[in-house]
Amino acid sequence: QVQVVESGGGLVQPGGSLNLSCAASGNVDSDATMAWYRRVPGKQRELVATIGSGGRTQYSDRAKGRFIISRDNAKNTMYLQMNVLKPEDTAVYYCLIVSSTGAFSSWGLGTQVTVSS
């Protein structure tokens, strides 16, 4: 069983930055794929970015150019550096880890990000 816990959310002004972390614990697959999603109240959860075990990354169009996803495999931790934040980035941000076989996955409880002046 793998658990993931997000941290680093908070209130930030438009144009500001935040760095989210996702720490995985338990029987972590070193080849797992990790991802950030977010959910705005009343809307479906949407993909923000993914990162493979080798560091290959993908971004949503909204995240491209402003957000940077990274991971430290030695610490089983993933990060999301968010820059030039906009009010529309306000959401609960969730971490997902998926085993290399796809057989197991685990979601975190989320961390709230609020972008407001």
N, C-alpha and C positions, 0 to 999 in steps of 0.2 A: 504494500500500500504506500502510495506517495501522497504527501501533503504539500500544498503550496500556499504561501502567505505573502500577500502584497503589503507594501508600505511606501510611504513617501508622498501620499496625496495631501491636498490642502487647498487653501485659498491663495490665489495669485492674481495679480493685476494683468490685464491684457498686455501682451508683449513680453510678459515675463517667462520664466522657465521653471520647470520642476523635473526632478529625477526620481522615477519610480523604481522600486526594487521588487523582485519576486524570488523568495527563497524557497527552494524545494528540499524536502527531507523525507526520510524513509528509504525505500528500495528504489533509488533513482537510477533510471536507465541512462547511461552516459551518452547514448546515441539518441536520446529523446529530442523531439522537436518541442520548442516552447513558443508561446505566442501571447500577445496582448490583445484583448478585446475591450470594448467599452459599450456601455448602455446608457442611453438618455431615457429618462422616465417617459413611458408611453411609446417607446420605440423598441425595435428588436436590437439585440446585441450585435455589434458590427466588429469586424476584424480591423485591427489597427496595424499590426506588424507581426511577422513570424521570423524565427531564427532556428536554423538547423544546428545539429551538433557540430558541424564543421564551420559554422559561422555564416552560412549562406542566409541572406535576409530578403524579405519581401515586405513591401509597404502598401497600405491603401493609398489611393490618390490624395486623400485628405492629410495623410501623415507624411507623404513624400516631401523631402526638402526641409522639413521642420523637426521631425522626430528621428531619433537614432536608437535602434534596438541593439543590444549587445548582451553577451553572457560570459560568465566566468565559470567554466566547467569544474574547476578545482573547488569552487565554493558552492556549486549547484545553485547559482544565482543568476537571474536575468535582470536586465535593466531597460528602462525606457527614458531616454533623455528627451524631454519635450521643450522645444524652444518656440519663441514667437507665438505664445499661446493666445487663442482667441476665445471669446465667450462661447462659441459653438463647440469648443473642446470640453466644455463642462459635461461631466459624465462620471459614472462609476467605472473604474478601470479594473479589469479582471485578468488574471494570469491563467494560462492553460498549459499543461504539460501533457504530451502524448508520447507513449512509448514508441520505440523504433518499429515495432510490429503493428502498431495501431490498436493493439488489444486493450491497452489500459490508458486512461486519461484521468486527469484530476483538475478541477477548477478551484481557484481561491475564492474567498468571500468578497473580494473587491476592496478598492480604496477610492474614496471620493476625491475628485478633482473639480474645483470650482474656479472659473476664470471670470472675475468681476472687478469692476472699479468701485 
